[in-house]
Each structure stands twice: as structure tokens, then as C-alpha cells.
Amino acid sequence: MNDFPARTLRIGTRSSPMALAQVELVSGLLRKHEPDLKIEVVPITTEADKWQGDLAQLGGKGLFVKEIDSLLQRGQVDMAVHCIKDVPGDVPMPKGLVFAAYLPRDDVRDVLLFPEGSERQTLDDLPPGAIIASSAVRRKAQIGRVRPDLQVVRVRGAVGTRIEKLDGTRKIDTKLDAMILASSGLERLGIAHRARQVFTLDEMVPAVGAGALGLECRKDDESVAALLSQLNHERTMTEITAERVMLHGLRGHCNSPIAGHCITEPDGQLSLRGMVFSRDGSKFVHSHFWGESMNDPAVLGSRVCAELLRQGARDIIEGIPH
């Protein structure tokens, strides 16, 4: 049951340069399978894109996803491309929608940037009291563990805009000494050369779903689901499943200081690390398990979650002092 290429595929997306670059990537991959595929890009500026304050006050990062999902549910677009790290873990999937495919995962590491022309190369080069920009509680908490003497401030907006703020070409109140961003985002925008220090996975455990793009459609739209499933990367899907089962069990949302990263070891074993931090990084719990004989990603995600909860993760997420 293939309606393509006769049908036009409408892709719902945020209107940021990064989101549009991701749609461009997906369109190119789909056309390898359906060379005559007609694609219409439907960009929308979400409420979260317009909001300049703290996203938590508006209801969290999930808002980037929510408005596009409702277009999809109403049949105004046929599919959406989401960064999996922006998809909330504390609520079920929207009714009638499904991720039909995950693309092979990009680099999950975080990187440190300095203003254009700066001689500094690493976190160690920053003097006490230096100001680092980051929009993620997870990053702030992990920086707080190793350099509690640094100030981490929230800077939002599209990646290009944030870098302009770092370079001082776009005016903000505070002079920034450094900035942390995702390696994959710089890569997609073609500005990977701006990264100076690449944090190891031990120095900065990634967000759940980091570096992964999910292709979402309506469950009952079989022809779109079939088209998208041709792009599915099985290993990424398995690893994301483990991470998101852990996140769901922790009732974690995008503003929770939760990190989680699953890899497939060379022998095929799944390995999942999970961490939950207090907002300043002074308290954290950590759990690491392997898939063992069953190697079932959902079972692994549940085990890591249970161990984190046993260590007091819930109170840390809620900010309850001990």
C-alpha cells in the first residue's frame, strides 16, 4: 500500500535553522528510496520558540514538540522530525502518534566553545568566577561537580544566535566567557570547527536521546509509516528504548537534571548509564547496568531506573533536601 510518490509528504517542523537542516537531511534520505517524492515543508514558530524566559515556567521543552504533534494529529502534516532529547519522558506518546523510525545516532558528546579570537582551549583555562552559558540543568549540574567556582547562566535561542551572544556580536547583559553546546548540533549547522574542548562521556554524561532524530507519523497512516520505516536504524532504536524507559520510570521531563546513555558494546551487550543530579551538582546518584542474557532494552532501562530510585533519585529530582 504505497501512496508515494503520487501523494505529497508534508513535514511539520520548527522554523529554526537547525530544525530546517534536519528536515533537509531527512528529505534527502527519503528521496534515495523514492526519487520522485514530493515534499512540502511546513515550518511553524512554536510558543516555546517565541518565549525568551525560563522554559520551565512555560511548561518545559516538550512545548517544542507539542504544537507540531497536534498538527500531525489533526492531519495538517503527515510527519514530524523531532530531536529525541526534546521529547518529554514523563507523559505517554500523544494519542494516535508513533515513532516509525530513528536515524543513526550522531555524536552524543557536549563541547565547549569560547568567543571568536579567544586563546582559551579547555575548561581548565577558565579563571574562577568565569561565566559559562548553557540552557541545560544537566550540564550545569555536571560543571558544578568539577568547577563549582564557575557561574553557569542560561542562554536560550537558536544555536547560531547563542554563538553570536558568545562572540559579542549580539548584545546581551552579561559578557560570556564560554558556552556548552551539543556536538551534533554544530555538525548539522556546518560549524563543528567552533568546538574547542570535546567532553568525554565520563566528564559530561549526555541527555537521554542525545544526538538522535526520530521520525514521527500517525499510527493509522500506513503508507507514511512504511516509507519512514525504511530509514530506521535498529541499533539506535534499541538504545533509545533503554534510555527512555529509564527516563519514563523516573518521571523525568526536559527540565529534570537527568542524564542517560546506552551503548551497544562490541559483543552486542547493551550498557546503560543513568545519573540524576541536584541542580547545583552537589548531590547525584549514578547507576550502570548491562543487558546480560536477555539483553532487553526495556528491562535494562527499568533496572537502571529502579537502582537510581533506590538511591534517592526522586527526592533529588523534586529538590527535597536530605
MIMAR-662855 format. One line per 10 residues: their letters; for each residue z, y, x of C-alpha. Coordinates in Angstrom, 1 decimal. Layout:
N
a = Z Y X  ...
This chain:
322
mndfpartlr = 0.0 0.0 0.0  -1.3 2.8 2.3  -1.9 6.2 0.7  -2.9 7.6 4.0  -5.0 9.4 5.2  -6.0 10.3 1.7  -2.6 11.9 1.0  -1.3 15.0 2.9  2.0 14.3 4.6  4.4 17.3 4.0
igtrsspmal = 7.0 17.6 6.7  10.2 19.6 5.9  11.7 21.3 9.0  13.9 24.2 10.1  11.8 27.1 11.3  13.4 27.3 14.8  11.1 26.9 17.9  13.0 23.6 18.7  12.5 22.2 15.3  8.8 23.1 15.2
aqvelvsgll = 8.4 21.5 18.7  10.0 18.3 17.3  7.6 18.2 14.3  4.7 18.8 16.7  5.8 15.7 18.7  6.2 13.5 15.6  2.8 14.7 14.2  1.1 13.7 17.5  2.8 10.2 17.4  1.8 9.7 13.7
rkhepdlkie = -1.8 10.6 14.4  -2.0 7.9 17.1  -1.6 5.4 14.2  -3.5 7.4 11.6  -6.1 9.6 13.4  -7.3 11.3 10.2  -3.8 12.0 8.9  -3.5 15.4 7.2  -0.1 17.0 7.9  1.4 20.1 6.3
vvpitteadk = 4.4 21.6 8.0  6.9 23.2 5.5  9.3 25.4 7.5  12.5 26.7 5.9  15.1 29.0 7.2  18.4 27.4 6.2  21.6 29.2 5.2  23.1 27.9 8.4  20.3 29.4 10.5  20.9 32.9 8.9
wqgdlaqlgg = 24.7 32.7 9.3  26.0 34.2 12.6  29.6 33.3 12.3  31.5 30.1 12.8  29.6 27.3 11.1  32.9 25.5 10.2  33.6 28.4 7.7  30.2 27.8 6.0  30.8 24.0 5.8  29.6 22.8 9.2
kglfvkeids = 26.4 21.9 11.0  25.4 19.5 8.2  24.0 22.5 6.3  21.0 22.5 8.7  20.2 19.1 7.2  21.4 19.5 3.6  18.8 22.1 2.4  15.9 20.1 3.9  17.3 16.9 2.3  17.4 18.5 -1.1
llqrgqvdma = 13.7 19.5 -0.8  13.0 15.8 0.1  15.0 14.6 -2.9  13.1 16.9 -5.2  9.7 15.7 -3.9  8.7 19.1 -2.4  8.3 17.5 1.0  7.6 13.9 2.0  9.6 13.5 5.2  12.0 15.4 7.5
vhcikdvpgd = 12.7 15.3 11.2  16.4 15.5 12.0  18.4 15.7 15.2  20.8 12.8 14.5  23.7 14.7 16.1  23.4 17.3 13.3  23.7 14.6 10.5  27.2 14.5 9.2  29.2 11.3 9.6  31.9 11.9 7.0
vpmpkglvfa = 29.6 11.7 4.0  27.2 8.9 2.8  23.4 9.4 3.1  22.1 11.6 0.4  21.1 9.6 -2.7  17.6 8.1 -2.5  17.0 9.0 1.1  16.7 6.7 4.2  16.0 7.0 7.9  12.8 5.0 8.2
aylprddvrd = 12.5 5.4 12.0  14.3 6.6 15.1  12.2 7.8 18.1  13.1 6.5 21.6  16.1 8.5 22.7  15.7 11.4 25.1  18.1 12.3 27.9  21.6 12.5 26.3  23.2 14.5 29.1  24.5 18.0 28.9
vllfpegser = 23.5 20.6 31.5  25.0 23.8 33.0  22.9 26.9 33.1  23.5 30.2 35.0  22.0 33.6 34.4  18.5 34.1 35.9  18.9 35.1 39.6  22.5 33.7 39.9  23.2 31.8 43.1  25.7 29.5 41.4
qtlddlppga = 24.8 25.8 41.0  27.8 24.0 39.6  31.0 24.3 37.5  33.0 24.4 40.8  31.2 27.6 41.8  32.8 29.5 38.8  35.8 31.6 39.5  39.0 31.3 37.4  38.6 33.2 34.1  34.8 32.9 34.1
iiassavrrk = 33.2 32.8 30.7  31.1 29.8 29.6  29.1 29.8 26.4  28.9 26.7 24.2  28.7 26.1 20.5  30.3 22.6 20.6  34.0 21.8 20.3  33.3 18.5 22.1  32.0 20.4 25.2  34.8 23.0 25.1
aqigrvrpdl = 37.4 20.2 25.0  35.9 18.4 27.9  35.5 21.5 30.0  39.2 22.2 29.2  40.2 18.9 30.7  38.7 19.7 34.1  38.8 23.5 34.2  41.5 24.8 31.9  41.2 28.1 33.7  37.8 28.9 32.3
qvvrvrgavg = 37.1 30.7 29.0  34.7 28.9 26.6  33.2 31.2 24.0  31.0 30.2 21.0  27.4 31.4 21.1  25.0 30.4 18.4  21.3 30.8 17.6  18.1 29.1 18.7  18.2 27.8 22.3  15.7 30.5 23.5
triekldgtr = 17.9 33.2 22.0  21.0 31.8 23.6  19.4 31.8 27.0  18.3 35.4 26.5  22.0 36.2 25.9  23.0 34.4 29.1  20.4 36.3 31.1  21.5 39.6 29.5  18.0 40.3 28.1  19.5 40.1 24.6
kidtkldami = 22.6 42.3 24.1  26.0 40.7 23.2  29.5 42.0 23.6  30.6 39.6 26.4  28.9 39.0 29.7  28.4 35.3 30.1  28.8 33.5 33.5  27.3 30.2 32.4  26.2 28.2 29.4  26.2 24.5 28.5
lassglerlg = 23.2 23.1 26.6  21.6 19.7 25.9  19.1 18.5 28.5  16.8 17.1 25.8  16.5 20.5 24.0  15.4 22.2 27.2  13.0 19.4 27.8  11.4 19.8 24.4  11.0 23.5 24.9  9.5 23.0 28.3
iahrarqvft = 12.3 24.9 30.1  14.1 22.0 31.8  13.9 23.9 35.1  16.7 26.2 33.9  19.3 23.4 34.2  21.4 23.7 37.5  24.1 21.0 37.1  23.5 17.9 35.1  26.8 16.5 33.9  27.3 12.8 34.4
ldemvpavga = 28.2 10.7 31.3  31.7 10.5 32.7  32.1 14.2 33.1  30.7 15.0 29.6  30.6 12.2 27.1  27.7 13.0 24.7  27.8 13.8 21.0  27.2 10.9 18.6  23.4 10.7 18.1  22.7 12.9 21.1
galglecrkd = 19.0 13.1 22.2  17.8 11.1 19.2  15.4 12.2 16.4  15.5 10.4 13.0  12.6 10.4 10.6  13.8 10.5 7.0  12.0 9.9 3.7  12.6 8.9 0.1  13.6 5.2 -0.2  11.1 4.7 -3.0
desvaallsq = 8.2 6.3 -1.2  6.9 3.0 0.3  3.8 4.4 1.9  5.6 7.1 3.9  8.4 4.6 4.9  5.7 2.2 6.1  3.9 5.0 8.0  7.1 6.2 9.7  8.4 2.7 10.5  5.5 2.2 12.9
lnhertmtei = 7.3 4.7 15.2  10.7 3.1 15.0  12.4 2.3 18.3  14.6 -0.7 17.7  17.0 -0.2 20.6  17.7 3.4 19.7  18.3 2.4 16.1  20.8 -0.2 17.2  22.7 2.1 19.5  22.7 4.9 16.9
taervmlhgl = 24.1 2.5 14.3  27.1 1.7 16.5  27.8 5.3 17.2  27.5 6.4 13.6  29.7 3.6 12.2  32.4 4.8 14.6  31.9 8.4 13.5  32.0 7.4 9.8  35.2 5.4 10.3  36.8 8.5 12.0
rghcnspiag = 35.6 10.6 9.0  34.1 12.8 11.7  31.8 15.7 10.9  29.8 18.0 13.2  32.8 20.3 13.9  35.1 17.4 14.9  35.7 17.1 18.7  34.3 13.6 18.8  32.1 12.1 21.5  30.5 8.7 21.3
hcitepdgql = 27.8 7.0 23.3  26.3 3.5 23.0  24.0 1.9 25.6  22.3 -1.4 25.9  23.3 -3.0 29.2  20.6 -4.7 31.3  21.7 -8.1 29.9  21.3 -6.9 26.3  25.0 -6.3 25.7  25.9 -3.2 23.7
slrgmvfsrd = 28.5 -1.0 25.2  30.1 1.8 23.2  32.5 4.5 24.4  34.3 6.8 22.0  36.5 9.8 22.6  38.4 12.2 20.3  39.8 15.4 21.7  42.1 18.2 20.6  40.3 21.5 20.5  41.6 22.7 23.9
gskfvhshfw = 41.0 19.3 25.6  44.8 18.9 26.4  45.0 15.7 24.3  42.4 13.0 24.0  42.1 9.3 23.2  39.5 7.0 24.6  38.1 3.6 23.7  35.4 1.4 25.2  34.2 -2.0 24.0  31.3 -4.3 24.5
gesmndpavl = 29.3 -6.1 21.8  30.4 -9.6 23.0  29.0 -12.7 21.4  27.9 -11.2 18.1  26.6 -8.0 19.6  26.5 -6.5 16.2  26.4 -2.6 16.4  28.3 -2.1 13.1  31.1 -4.4 14.2  31.2 -2.7 17.6
gsrvcaellr = 31.4 0.8 16.0  34.3 -0.4 13.8  36.2 -1.9 16.7  36.0 1.3 18.8  36.9 3.4 15.7  39.9 1.2 15.0  41.2 1.5 18.5  40.8 5.3 18.5  42.7 5.5 15.2  45.4 3.2 16.6
qgardiiegi = 45.9 5.7 19.5  46.3 8.6 17.0  42.7 10.0 16.7  43.3 11.0 13.1  46.1 13.4 13.9  44.1 14.9 16.8  41.1 15.5 14.5  43.3 17.1 11.9  45.1 19.2 14.6  48.5 17.7 13.8
ph = 50.9 18.3 16.7  53.0 15.4 18.1
